[in-house]
């Protein structure tokens, strides 16, 4: 009953924030739904960025990786904070200013406008939107699966029922307030996430003691406490360093992350946003400790993704377990609402713009909200038929491949401007290389998308230069 009460109270708060955001954004202009009327202040902007980045993969997936592979995950997890900070300080301002100049409301629209203002731009916007729908839907399905696993034990219901309950809740507060509601609810959620992470650190460092934990891990396998490989990220422990560029690209190239940069107020200093990103991010780096605790004392779990629920059941008291579980649920919902918003925006705005439709029912807020509902329901149905895979790997498959696809047209274009043909080639190269390496080889999880980014950059520059020369010769 306590858990149901906590969920009910939090649901009322989130829906209340959503309704308030809906009134503040208004229904006359889609920019309220798409980019929050460019109204986010420094703390809310940082909170929504961190809450979305440090999501279910940090609270469920990362402890699962620590349980399966050992303490390297604790080291690897620390690279997300500096990566998000670099993206905020050195990329966000450029993206925000250029998007404001062009009048871009979404990342696909921004990509199209920076490469062509004609038919090629519309094709580019449509293709990027389709790739976003495909790959972010994969990531959204993984988030819903993680939510189902967590809520089932917390509320004493089946995983499918738990996933459906939370999916409907996320649909409700996302469809009403759009990105503004997503950002403000994230700001509330991240505070709980930070508290949950700090409680995990207190249990391991104070109540148990780091020496005791290391001793338990060594008694099972010395590789757990002092790994000599970089699994699952590569052959060498140094492979974990690849998470720094990977996480930077995550924040800068993934549309559900970088769209937040478009929503920040014009007069807000990115340095202030960066300070909050650093503080919140550092406080969220303790979560893999829960996986090491579960491996030390419960080494026979059926699945690595059960590491965090096991910690909550045995590592803390019942009341604190209930509260932390709610905060972990916040983390998952913060990403789920961002993904729903981004995928539904690709459906309701970007595909419509690519088809040249600027009037009618498809331009109304009702249509935008309908797309949120459809995306949420379809993702839940997809989760019901998902084969058994690790949640973190599924998230990397969707996120990493999308990141590789858009690397050339987002990051490279800030340093060197290519043309539309180079953009098409880079998207295809990044998509194919990353998807093949993740699905068809045993290469490390991070290495596949990074190789895809290199292929995307090479094709972006090479094809743009080649086609410019051929056009010059023809002229």
C-alpha positions, -999 to +999 in steps of 0.1 A: +000+000+000+029+024+007+043+018-028+009+024-044+005+056-023+040+068-033+032+062-070-002+079-068+012+110-052+041+113-076+017+107-105-006+136-094+025+159-091+037+150-126+003+154-142-002+187-124+032+200-137+021+188-172-012+206-171+005+238-158+031+235-187+002+231-212-014+263-200+020+281-201+029+268-235-005+275-251-021+258-280-017+285-307+019+278-316+036+243-319+069+257-305+055+253-270+051+216-276+082+211-296+109+233-279+091+246-247+089+282-262+127+284-256+120+290-219+143+267-200+165+282-173+199+269-162+188+244-135+158+230-154+179+227-186+207+209-168+182+187-148+164+176-179+196+168-197+211+148-168+178+131-160+175+119-196+211+109-199+213+091-166+183+071-171+172+035-167+205+023-181+223+039-151+200+025-125+192-009-140+215-015-169+248-002-153+244-022-121+236-052-143+269-047-162+288-043-129+272-075-117+282-094-149+316-080-156+329-064-124+342-031-111+353-016-144+317-003-148+322+019-118+352+035-135+334+037-169+304+054-155+324+084-144+330+095-180+294+105-186+296+137-165+326+153-182+312+142-216+278+159-209+297+190-195+318+193-227+287+190-249+270+217-229+299+242-229+313+237-264+284+226-286+251+236-271+256+274-276+265+270-312+235+247-319+211+270-300+222+301-318+222+286-353+189+269-348+174+302-336+187+320-368+173+293-390+140+290-371+146+253-365+122+236-341+135+200-343+169+184-350+157+169-383+146+203-394+179+218-383+198+192-403+177+198-434+179+236-432+217+236-428+222+215-459+195+225-484+164+248-486+148+229-514+135+194-522+167+178-510+163+194-476+128+180-473+140+145-483+168+148-457+143+159-430+121+129-438+149+104-438+163+116-405+128+115-390+123+079-402+156+068-387+148+085-354+114+067-353+130+033-360+160+035-337+146+055-308+116+032-308+141+004-301+155+024-271+120+032-259+111-005-259+141-012-237+131+015-213+096+001-210+110-033-204+132-020-176+102-002-161+082-034-162+109-054-144+112-027-117+076-020-111+065-057-110+084-064-077+077-030-063+039-032-067+035-069-066+021-072-101+032-088-134+059-071-154+036-065-183+010-049-160+036-027-144+049-016-178+014-008-190+006+013-159+037+034-161+035+038-199+000+052-196+012+076-169+041+088-191+017+092-221-006+114-200+019+140-188+039+140-220+010+145-244-004+175-225+026+197-219+051+186-246+088+194-241+081+220-214+063+194-193+091+169-200+117+193-188+099+204-156+090+169-146+126+159-152+137+186-128+116+171-101+127+136-109+165+143-109+164+154-073+151+120-063+176+102-085+205+120-068+192+110-034+189+074-045+225+073-058+238+088-026+220+062-005+236+035-025+270+050-018+262+053+019+253+016+022+284+004+004+310+028+019+296+032+054+274+003+064+293-025+046+327-010+039+346-011+007+372-036+020+345-061+029+329-057-006+362-062-024+370-093-002+337-109-012+343-102-049+378-116-047+366-148-031+344-154-062+367-142-089+396-117-087+386-104-121+355-089-106+374-065-083+404-060-105+395-067-141+422-072-166+399-069-197+377-041-208+345-063-212+320-054-224+335-023-240+366-039-255+396-062-249+417-038-227+406-019-196+416+012-215+386+006-237+365+022-210+381+055-220+360+053-252+330+061-231+341+097-229+338+105-267+308+081-268+289+100-241+298+133-256+284+122-290+254+109-271+246+143-257+255+162-288+242+140-317+211+122-303+180+143-310+162+135-277+192+150-259+203+179-281+167+192-286+170+205-251+197+229-262+172+244-286+148+250-257+172+270-234+165+307-230+185+330-252+200+350-223+210+320-202+248+314-198+259+279-208+285+281-180+257+281-154+240+252-171+274+234-171+279+239-134+245+222-126+253+194-151+286+187-133+271+187-098+241+165-107+261+142-128+288+136-102+263+127-076+247+101-099+279+081-105+275+057-075+248+034-090+271+006-103+280-001-066+246-017-063+256-043-089+288-051-071+269-055-039+245-079-055+273-099-071+292-101-038+263-115-018+239-129-044+260-144-072+234-168-086+208-143-099+189-154-130+196-122-149+222-094-144+194-069-147+180-081-114+211-067-095+194-034-086+161-049-074+182-074-053+201-045-037+169-028-028+154-059-013+184-068+009+207-037+011+183-011+026+152-011+048+117-015+034+108+022+036+140+033+019+137+006-006+103+019-016+115+055-019+146+046-039+126+024-062+103+054-069+134+075-077+147+048-101+113+048-117+117+086-121+150+080-140+133+056-164+103+078-169+125+108-176+140+090-206+108+074-216+090+107-218+118+123-238+118+094-263+081+095-267+082+133-273+110+130-298+095+101-318+061+116-318+076+149-330+093+131-358+059+117-368+037+147-363+060+175-373+091+163-393+074+138-416+046+163-422+071+191-431+089+167-454+057+160-472+050+198-475+018+198-455+015+230-435-023+232-429-051+210-417-055+186-387-019+175-388-008+210-377-029+210-346-018+203-310-045+176-309-026+157-337+007+161-318-008+147-286-024+118-306+010+109-319+024+107-283-004+083-275+002+061-305+040+060-300+035+050-263+010+022-271+031+008-300+062+008-278+044-012-251+032-037-276+067-040-289+080-047-254+055-075-250+072-094-279+108-084-271+132-114-270+154-118-239+184-094-242+203-072-218+186-038-215+219-018-217+229-036-250+195-029-265+198+008-256+233+010-272+219-007-303+193+021-308+212+050-294+246+041-308+234+035-343+214+067-343+244+086-330+266+072-358+239+080-384+237+117-374+274+123-365+284+138-398+253+160-403+254+174-367+289+174-353+310+175-384+288+202-399+296+225-370+333+225-381+330+221-419+298+225-439+290+198-464+262+195-489+230+175-491+246+146-510+273+143-484+246+143-457+227+114-473+259+094-477+270+100-441+237+090-427+237+057-447+273+049-438+269+056-401+238+035-399+251+005-418+285+003-401+272+007-366+243-017-370+265-043-386+292-041-360+267-044-331+246-071-346+271-091-367+304-090-348+318-095-313+333-060-312+329-040-280+296-023-274+311+012-276+335+005-304+308-003-330+290+031-329+323+049-327+335+032-359+301+041-374+308+078-365+342+076-383+325+062-414+298+089-412+324+117-410+345+102-438+315+099-462+302+134-452+335+151-461+345+128-490+312+128-508+306+166-503+341+173-517+337+149-546+303+163-556+314+199-553+343+192-577+321+174-602+296+202-601+324+228-606+338+208-636+304+205-651+299+243-648 
